[in-house]
């Protein structure tokens, strides 16, 4: 089915896989609604639910595109009745973040609204509770770190290092957080691991 029909007839669906995209624009895309609530780590082009955060209290549902596994998003889509309006994400007012956790490595800012960080944090916490996915834990930890929630950030970074972190830099993140928390023993431990693994 085409994109408009798929979205209108499946309002609860969070993820649509684009099966074919012709030269006539997104109106002609053929898509398939998926049952997953977390975007899996597999190649493809998807339309997923998102949030347009205009003010702390004004949040509008929308959709974004995602190229996987690079986890790149370019455009935001708003649906009104049987119409879709699309522009580059940076052209819309406010912040646009993914409402769907993604089970692969990528830029955590896809979930980070500085206008209302709690929205992205809650999306990721729910996704983590359902998946125990390392990449979701890391996205969450980076946002918590940026928000100064160091103890919570440590919890999710430690989950990552105990279950296969995306890179050696996760050890450095833990070292710096423990230094901020004046836990010098843990700072030295993770800093030593970082130096060892980054050789």
C-alpha positions in Angstrom: 0.0 0.0 0.0 1.1 3.6 -0.4 2.5 5.7 2.4 -0.6 7.8 3.0 -3.0 4.8 3.0 -0.6 2.8 5.3 -0.3 5.6 7.9 -4.0 6.5 7.9 -5.2 2.9 8.1 -2.6 1.9 10.8 -2.5 4.8 13.3 -1.1 2.6 16.0 1.8 1.3 13.9 5.2 2.8 14.8 7.3 1.5 11.9 6.7 1.4 8.2 9.3 -0.3 5.9 9.6 1.4 2.5 9.6 -1.4 -0.1 9.9 0.8 -3.2 10.4 4.5 -3.8 10.0 5.7 -7.3 10.8 9.1 -8.9 7.4 10.6 -8.1 8.1 11.4 -4.5 6.9 9.9 -1.2 3.2 9.8 -2.3 4.2 6.9 -4.6 6.2 4.9 -2.1 5.0 1.4 -1.4 5.3 0.6 2.3 4.6 -2.3 4.7 3.5 -1.7 8.3 5.6 -3.6 10.8 4.6 -5.0 14.2 7.9 -4.2 15.9 8.0 -1.4 18.5 11.8 -1.1 18.3 13.5 -0.6 14.9 15.8 -3.6 14.5 19.4 -3.5 13.3 18.9 -4.4 9.6 19.4 -2.5 6.4 16.5 -0.7 4.8 14.6 2.6 4.6 11.9 3.2 7.1 9.3 5.8 8.2 8.9 5.8 11.9 6.8 7.7 14.5 8.4 10.8 15.9 7.7 13.8 18.2 7.9 17.5 17.2 8.6 19.3 20.5 7.8 22.9 19.9 7.7 24.0 23.6 8.0 22.1 26.8 4.2 21.6 26.8 3.4 21.6 23.1 4.3 18.3 21.4 3.0 17.2 18.0 3.0 13.6 16.7 4.8 13.2 13.3 7.0 10.8 11.4 10.7 10.8 10.3 12.6 8.7 7.7 15.5 6.5 8.8 18.1 4.9 6.6 19.5 1.8 8.2 21.9 0.7 9.4 23.6 4.1 9.2 20.7 5.5 11.3 20.5 8.7 9.2 17.3 10.8 9.2 16.7 13.7 6.8 13.0 14.6 6.6 10.0 14.9 8.9 6.4 14.1 7.8 3.2 15.4 9.1 -0.1 13.7 8.3 -3.4 15.7 8.1 -6.4 13.6 7.1 -5.3 12.2 3.7 -2.4 14.5 3.1 1.3 14.3 4.1 3.5 17.4 4.4 7.2 16.8 4.2 10.2 19.1 4.8 13.8 18.7 5.9 13.8 18.2 9.7 15.8 21.4 10.4 13.1 23.5 8.7 10.4 22.6 11.2 9.9 24.7 14.4 11.3 23.2 17.6 13.0 19.8 18.0 12.1 16.6 16.2 13.1 13.3 17.9 12.4 9.6 17.2 9.6 8.1 19.1 10.9 4.6 18.3 14.0 3.2 20.0 16.6 1.9 17.5 18.6 -1.3 18.2 21.8 -0.2 16.5 24.6 2.3 17.0 24.0 6.0 16.0 23.9 9.6 17.1 22.1 9.8 20.4 20.8 13.3 19.5 18.2 11.6 17.4 16.4 11.2 20.8 17.6 14.4 22.5 15.3 17.4 22.8 16.9 20.2 24.8 13.5 21.8 25.0 12.1 18.8 26.9 14.7 16.1 27.4 12.3 13.9 29.5 10.4 12.9 26.4 13.4 11.2 24.7 14.5 9.8 28.0 11.1 8.1 28.6 11.0 6.7 25.0 14.5 5.2 25.5 13.7 3.8 29.0 10.6 2.1 27.7 12.6 0.6 24.8 15.4 -0.5 27.1 12.9 -2.2 29.5 11.6 -4.2 26.6 14.9 -5.1 25.0 17.9 -4.7 27.2 19.7 -3.5 24.1 23.2 -2.0 24.5 22.7 0.7 21.9 19.5 1.9 23.5 21.3 1.9 26.8 24.1 4.1 25.3 21.7 6.5 23.7 20.0 6.9 27.1 23.3 7.2 29.0 24.5 10.0 26.7 21.4 12.1 27.2 21.4 11.5 31.0 25.1 12.6 31.0 24.3 15.8 29.1 21.5 16.5 31.5 23.8 16.1 34.5 22.0 13.0 35.7 25.3 11.3 36.4 24.3 8.4 38.6 21.7 7.2 36.1 24.1 7.7 33.2 26.6 5.5 35.0 24.0 2.8 35.4 23.4 2.6 31.6 27.0 3.0 30.6 27.9 0.1 32.9 25.2 -2.0 31.4 26.9 -1.3 28.1 30.4 -2.3 29.2 29.1 -5.4 30.8 27.3 -6.5 27.6 29.6 -5.4 24.8 30.0 -1.6 24.3 29.9 0.0 20.9 33.4 1.4 21.4 36.2 1.9 23.9 35.0 5.4 24.4 32.3 4.1 26.7 35.0 3.3 29.3 36.2 6.9 29.0 32.7 8.2 29.6 32.4 6.1 32.7 35.8 7.3 33.9 34.8 11.0 33.5 31.4 10.5 35.2 33.0 8.7 38.2 35.5 11.6 38.4 32.6 14.1 38.6 31.1 11.9 41.3 34.5 12.0 43.2 34.8 8.2 43.0 38.6 8.2 42.2 38.9 4.5 42.5 36.3 3.8 39.8 37.7 6.7 37.8 41.2 5.1 37.7 39.7 1.7 37.0 37.7 2.8 33.9 40.4 5.2 32.7 42.9 2.3 32.8 40.5 0.1 30.8 40.1 2.9 28.3 43.8 3.3 27.8 44.2 -0.4 27.5 41.5 -0.9 24.9 42.3 2.2 22.9 45.9 1.0 22.1 
